[in-house]
Amino acid sequence: MKTVEEMDLIAPLQRALKDEQYKTPTPIQAKAIPLAVSGRDVLGCAQTGTGKTAAFALPILNHLGQTNRKAVSQRPFVLVLAPTRELAIQISNSFSTYGKHLKLRQALVYGGVGQGNQVRAMNRGAHILVATPGRLLDLINQGHIDLAQIEMVVLDEADRMLDMGFLPDVKRILSQLPRKRQTFFFSATMPPSIIDLAKRMLTQPVNVQIQSNSVSVDKIEQKVLFLQRDEKHESLRSIVTADDADKVLVFTRTKRGADVVARKLDQIGIKTKAIHGNKSQNARQRALEAFRKHHVQVLVATDVAARGIDVDGITHVVNFDIPVDPESYVHRIGRTGRAGASGIAISFCTENERRELREIQKLLGSQVRLITDHSQASSEGRHRSSMPHAKGSTARRSTSRGSSSRRSSNRSFTQASTVDGKPKNKRKQRKGRNARQRVKQASK
């Protein structure tokens, strides 16, 4: 399948795709959509940014558009489960975009806001229900939602859902679904716990697997800056004030860290917003919308929000803190370089974070190479040496030390940072050289 016209989709969907100027399906769409339209259960393994939302949304809309039924109060026909509020909203927006020529209703159910509007939407009737597990169970227990008529169910970002502790909730929801249904199960990774859950949910599924690393990060230029903890803020300032830093997404490990980074950037006149779990849903949505519309240049986020950020045109992703989970690194930098575009990902690494960086290098393997900078120059100089250069060009250095740094920057992390398995201590080496030179000069 090379074009969207080759998809066996009803005319209203084809018209919506034409409106959006979609011409060529992504690999996950080309593989999954024909199988889903034929009625098969689908087990998909693909990273974010590969177009997997359309891979399940289009078959669902195609099915509902063909049956052309009225929505029933409190009893949806389709259930889509997502781990975060941001991702749920993103999925709902996709259904609205693709289904704009169909007379279908959908409801969006998530926590962090009052449930009044959500209850009213379910009472009016919705063909499609997009929900996060916790709030969905709340409304089920209150008698506002009945899953007895579910015909199609989607579990999106399953691995993230389990990481966030939703497995018990998901199992309770599954127990209330009809046995006869079509199921779509999507996950960026397939650890044993995910495989076990997939076996419970799916009936003779077709496996659709897209090579995650090559899809998500092959067009992203990745850099690592080795620095001290107290140098991170100045290095970030240098990055976001560069001419090519049009829209910058910064990831921190903690909620407090996100607030501190946002506040410091704001204090120097850079428009910045932060989103994390302690922010209200309305505040998070306002921040995302401001970032999307370029009202702010920088958005600072924690990992919980990483997979729900669907913003076009992100030029830079900065890992202010290296993630503990190496797979979170792929999800973070996947916010740039989307839909075939290129992007830049810069990671700040302190001595205490080198173990996490080695795990990332193991995950990425030989397909992607991390370009590292071990120079001991000032923050500004280090930033210049780490930023991407045009293809075929070479950054100039006025000193031999800079030239040596450039040579080391093209090695893999393991090669550049270790000797016989032990980290180099370049500061001690340099101090030793300086001391020997002083002794030599004194003896003349």
C-alpha positions in Angstrom: 0.0 0.0 0.0 1.7 3.1 -1.2 -1.1 5.7 -1.2 -4.1 6.5 1.0 -6.4 6.0 -2.0 -5.4 2.3 -1.9 -6.9 1.9 1.6 -10.3 0.2 1.6 -11.9 3.2 3.4 -15.3 4.7 3.0 -15.6 8.0 1.0 -16.1 10.4 4.0 -12.7 9.2 5.4 -11.0 9.5 2.1 -12.3 13.0 1.8 -11.0 13.9 5.3 -7.6 12.5 4.5 -7.6 14.6 1.3 -8.5 17.7 3.3 -5.5 17.0 5.5 -3.3 16.4 2.4 -2.4 12.9 3.5 -1.0 11.1 0.6 1.3 8.3 1.8 0.6 6.0 4.8 3.3 5.5 7.3 4.7 1.9 7.7 2.5 1.1 10.7 -0.6 2.4 8.9 0.2 0.5 5.7 0.5 -2.7 7.6 -2.2 -2.3 10.3 -5.1 -0.6 8.5 -5.9 -3.4 6.0 -5.8 -6.0 8.7 -7.9 -4.0 11.1 -10.5 -3.2 8.4 -10.8 -6.9 7.7 -11.8 -7.5 11.3 -8.5 -8.9 12.7 -7.2 -8.2 16.2 -3.9 -6.2 15.9 -0.9 -6.3 18.2 1.3 -3.3 17.2 4.7 -2.5 18.4 5.7 1.1 17.3 7.1 4.2 18.9 5.2 7.5 19.2 5.4 9.7 16.1 5.0 6.8 13.7 1.3 7.5 12.9 -0.2 4.7 14.9 -3.2 6.8 16.1 -4.5 6.9 12.5 -3.7 3.1 12.3 -6.5 2.4 14.7 -8.7 5.5 14.3 -9.3 5.1 10.6 -10.5 1.4 10.8 -12.7 2.3 13.8 -14.3 5.2 12.0 -14.7 3.1 8.8 -16.6 0.5 10.8 -18.9 3.0 12.5 -19.5 4.9 9.3 -20.6 1.7 7.6 -23.1 0.7 10.3 -24.5 4.3 10.7 -26.3 3.8 14.0 -27.5 6.3 16.6 -25.5 6.7 19.8 -27.0 5.1 22.9 -27.0 6.9 26.2 -24.1 5.7 28.5 -23.3 2.8 26.2 -20.5 3.5 23.7 -19.6 1.2 20.8 -15.8 1.9 20.9 -13.5 2.3 23.9 -10.0 3.8 23.6 -7.8 3.7 26.7 -4.8 6.0 27.1 -2.4 6.5 30.0 -2.4 10.3 30.2 -4.9 13.1 29.8 -2.7 14.8 27.2 -2.6 11.6 25.1 -6.4 11.1 25.5 -7.0 14.6 24.2 -4.6 14.1 21.3 -6.4 10.8 20.3 -9.8 12.6 20.6 -8.6 15.3 18.3 -7.5 12.8 15.7 -10.9 11.1 15.7 -12.5 14.6 15.2 -10.1 15.3 12.3 -10.6 12.0 10.5 -14.3 11.7 11.3 -15.4 15.3 10.5 -17.5 14.1 7.5 -19.3 11.5 9.6 -22.2 12.0 12.0 -20.5 10.4 15.0 -20.3 11.5 18.6 -17.4 11.0 21.0 -16.9 11.5 24.7 -13.6 12.3 26.4 -13.2 11.1 30.0 -10.1 11.8 32.2 -9.2 12.9 35.7 -8.0 16.3 37.0 -11.2 18.1 36.0 -14.8 18.0 37.2 -16.9 15.1 35.9 -20.1 17.0 35.1 -19.5 17.7 31.4 -18.2 14.1 31.0 -21.3 12.6 32.6 -23.6 14.8 30.4 -21.7 13.7 27.3 -22.2 10.1 28.2 -25.9 10.7 28.9 -26.4 12.2 25.5 -24.8 9.2 24.0 -21.4 8.7 22.3 -20.2 6.3 19.6 -16.6 6.5 20.8 -15.3 6.9 24.3 -11.7 7.9 24.8 -10.6 7.6 28.5 -7.9 7.3 31.1 -8.4 4.2 33.3 -8.9 5.9 36.7 -11.7 8.3 35.8 -13.4 5.6 33.6 -13.6 3.3 36.5 -15.0 6.1 38.7 -17.8 6.7 36.2 -18.5 3.0 35.7 -18.8 2.6 39.5 -21.2 5.5 39.7 -23.4 4.0 37.0 -22.7 6.6 34.3 -21.0 4.3 31.8 -21.9 0.7 30.7 -19.4 -1.2 28.6 -21.8 -4.0 27.6 -22.1 -2.8 24.0 -18.4 -2.3 23.2 -17.5 -3.7 19.8 -14.0 -2.4 19.4 -11.4 -1.6 22.1 -8.0 0.1 21.9 -5.2 0.0 24.5 -2.7 2.7 23.4 0.8 3.1 25.0 0.3 -0.1 26.9 3.8 -0.1 28.3 3.5 3.4 29.7 0.1 2.5 31.2 1.8 -0.3 33.1 4.7 1.9 34.1 2.2 4.3 35.7 0.6 1.6 37.8 -2.6 1.2 35.8 -2.4 -2.6 35.4 -5.0 -3.4 38.1 -7.4 -0.8 36.6 -6.9 -2.1 33.1 -7.7 -5.6 34.3 -10.9 -4.5 36.0 -12.0 -2.7 32.8 -11.2 -5.7 30.6 -13.4 -7.9 32.9 -16.4 -5.7 32.0 -15.9 -5.9 28.2 -17.9 -8.3 26.0 -15.8 -11.4 24.9 -16.8 -10.9 21.3 -15.0 -7.7 20.2 -12.2 -6.5 18.0 -9.1 -5.4 19.9 -6.2 -3.1 19.0 -3.2 -3.3 21.3 -0.3 -0.8 20.8 2.9 -0.5 22.8 6.3 1.0 22.1 8.0 -1.9 23.8 7.1 -5.5 24.5 8.4 -6.6 27.9 7.0 -9.9 29.4 4.3 -8.1 31.3 3.0 -6.5 28.1 3.0 -9.8 26.2 1.1 -11.4 29.1 -1.5 -8.6 29.0 -1.8 -8.9 25.2 -2.5 -12.6 25.4 -5.4 -11.9 27.7 -6.9 -9.2 25.5 -6.4 -10.4 22.0 -7.8 -13.3 19.9 -5.4 -14.7 17.3 -3.9 -11.3 16.7 -1.8 -10.2 13.7 1.6 -8.9 14.9 2.6 -5.6 13.3 6.1 -4.5 14.3 7.9 -1.4 13.2 11.6 -1.1 13.9 11.4 1.5 16.6 14.8 3.0 16.7 15.1 3.5 13.0 11.7 5.0 12.7 11.8 7.3 15.6 15.4 8.6 15.9 17.2 8.1 12.6 16.5 11.7 11.5 17.3 13.2 14.9 20.8 14.5 15.5 21.7 13.5 19.0 24.3 15.3 21.2 25.5 14.7 24.7 27.1 17.5 26.8 29.3 16.5 29.7 29.1 19.1 32.4 28.8 19.9 36.1 25.3 20.1 37.7 25.7 23.9 38.2 26.5 24.5 34.5 23.2 23.1 33.2 21.2 26.3 33.4 23.8 28.4 31.6 24.1 25.7 28.9 20.3 25.6 28.5 20.3 29.4 28.2 22.8 29.2 25.3 20.8 26.6 23.5 17.4 28.4 23.7 18.9 31.7 22.7 20.5 30.3 19.5 19.0 31.4 16.2 17.9 27.9 15.2 16.1 27.2 18.5 12.6 28.1 17.3 10.6 25.7 19.6 12.3 23.9 22.4 11.0 21.1 24.6 13.0 20.5 27.9 12.6 17.4 30.0 13.4 17.2 33.7 13.3 14.3 36.1 11.2 15.9 38.8 8.2 18.2 38.9 10.1 20.7 41.1 13.0 20.6 38.6 10.6 21.6 35.8 9.3 24.5 37.8 12.8 25.7 38.6 14.0 25.5 35.0 10.9 27.4 33.7 11.2 30.1 36.4 14.9 30.7 35.6 14.2 31.0 31.8 11.3 33.3 32.5 13.6 35.5 34.6 15.9 36.1 31.7 13.1 37.0 29.3 12.5 33.7 27.6 8.8 32.8 27.4 8.4 29.4 29.1 5.7 27.2 30.5 6.0 24.0 32.6 3.7 21.0 32.6 3.7 18.1 35.1 1.4 16.1 37.3 0.9 18.8 39.9 -0.5 21.2 37.4 -4.3 21.3 36.9 -5.6 19.9 33.6 -6.7 23.4 32.5 -3.2 24.8 33.2 -1.5 21.9 31.3 -3.8 22.4 28.3 -3.2 26.2 28.3 0.5 25.6 28.4 0.4 23.1 25.5 -1.8 25.3 23.4 0.5 28.3 24.0 3.5 26.2 23.0 1.7 24.9 19.9 0.7 28.4 18.8 4.2 29.7 19.5 3.1 32.1 22.3 5.9 30.5 24.3 9.2 29.4 23.0 10.1 26.8 25.6 8.0 24.1 27.3 9.4 22.2 30.3 7.9 18.8 31.0 8.3 15.6 33.1 8.2 12.1 31.6 4.5 11.6 32.5 3.6 14.2 29.8 6.2 13.0 27.2 3.9 10.8 25.1 1.0 13.2 25.2 2.8 16.1 23.6 1.8 16.2 20.0 3.2 19.5 18.7 4.5 20.1 15.2 7.7 22.0 14.5 9.7 21.2 17.7 13.3 22.0 16.7 15.1 21.0 19.8 14.5 18.5 22.6 16.8 19.0 25.7 17.2 16.4 28.3 18.1 18.6 31.3 18.3 15.4 33.3 19.1 12.0 31.7 16.1 9.7 32.2 16.5 6.7 34.5 14.6 4.5 32.0 16.5 4.3 28.7 13.3 3.8 26.7 12.0 7.1 28.1 14.9 8.7 26.2 13.5 7.5 22.9 10.1 8.8 23.8 11.4 12.1 24.8 13.5 12.8 21.7 10.7 11.4 19.6 8.9 14.7 20.1 11.1 16.2 17.5 11.9 14.8 14.1 8.2 13.8 13.6 6.5 12.9 10.3 9.7 12.7 8.4 11.2 16.0 9.7 14.7 16.3 11.2 15.4 17.4 14.7 18.0 18.0 17.3 18.2 16.3 20.7 20.7 17.5 23.3 21.3 15.7 26.6 23.1 17.2 29.6 25.1 14.5 31.4 26.9 14.9 34.8 29.3 12.4 36.3 26.4 10.8 38.3 24.3 10.3 35.1 26.9 8.3 33.1 25.4 5.0 34.0 22.0 6.0 32.6 23.8 7.2 29.4 25.5 3.9 29.0 22.1 2.2 29.2 20.7 4.5 26.5 23.7 3.6 24.3 23.0 -0.1 24.8 19.3 0.4 23.8 20.1 2.4 20.7 22.8 -0.1 19.6 24.8 0.5 16.4 21.9 2.1 14.5 22.3 5.5 16.1 25.4 7.0 17.4 25.5 9.5 20.3 27.9 12.4 19.5 29.6 13.4 22.7 31.5 16.5 23.8 34.2 16.1 26.4 35.7 19.5 26.2 36.5 21.3 29.4 35.8 24.8 27.9 33.4 27.3 29.3 29.7 26.6 29.1 29.4 28.8 26.0 32.3 27.2 24.3 31.0 23.7 25.2 27.6 24.6 23.8 29.1 25.8 20.5 31.1 22.5 20.1 28.1 20.4 20.8 25.6 22.0 18.5 24.9 20.5 15.0 26.9 21.7 12.0 25.8 21.6 8.4 26.5 18.4 6.6 29.9 18.4 5.0 31.2 21.3 7.2 33.6 21.2 10.2 33.5 23.4 13.2 36.7 25.5 13.5 38.8 25.5 16.6 41.6 28.0 17.4 43.4 25.7 19.9 44.8 22.2 19.7 42.6 21.3 22.7 39.5 22.2 20.8 40.7 20.1 17.9 41.2 17.2 20.1 37.7 17.7 21.5 36.3 17.7 18.0 38.0 14.4 17.2 36.6 12.8 20.4 33.1 14.1 19.7 32.7 11.7 16.8 33.3 8.6 18.8 30.6 6.5 20.5 30.0 7.1 24.2 31.8 3.9 25.2 34.9 4.7 23.1 35.1 8.3 24.1 34.6 8.1 27.8 36.4 4.9 28.9 39.8 3.3 28.9 39.9 -0.4 29.7 36.4 0.0 31.1 37.3 2.9 33.4 36.2 6.5 32.9 38.9 8.9 31.9 39.6 11.8 34.3 40.6 14.5 31.8 40.8 17.2 34.5 43.5 15.2 36.4 45.4 14.5 33.2 45.4 18.2 32.3 46.5 19.2 35.8 49.3 16.7 35.6 50.5 18.2 32.3 50.3 21.7 33.6 52.3 20.8 36.7 55.0 19.1 34.7 55.3 22.1 32.4 55.7 24.5 35.4 58.4 22.2 36.9 60.2 22.2 33.5 60.0 25.9 33.1 61.3 26.4 36.7 64.3 24.2 36.0 65.4 26.2 33.0 
